[in-house]
Amino acid sequence: AALETDLAAHSASLAAISGELEAARVDVATRAAAEEGNDALRAALETDLAARAASLEDATAARDAALASLATASGELEETRGEVARVEAARDAALERERAVEESLAATSG
């Protein structure tokens, strides 16, 4: 009877150990699944970050191109203003010569 009791106690102990092992296996599997989920999330975040960095680089390049175009247009505008000023000065000089000629003609004929 003592041997049967001892055997039953060992069986119960083995069953408890077996239950603990199964719980540990489930815990390890759960942790592994969580780790895989974390890895997938990390990969998705890294992909998103890389896409955002590329988009930022594209936007920066577009901004730089727009600034260069603006600088070119500004230079062309200054050149045009200079040409307008030269044309206006030539017109004013021509008008002054015309007025002088008219005054000279008026003085000669009068």
Secondary structure, 3 states (H helix, E strand, C coil): CHHHHHHHHHHHHHHHHHHHHHHHHHHHHHHHHHHHHHHHHHHHHHHHHHHHHHHHHHHHHHHHHHHHHHHHHHHHHHHHHHHHHHHHHHHHHHHHHHHHHHHHHHHHHC
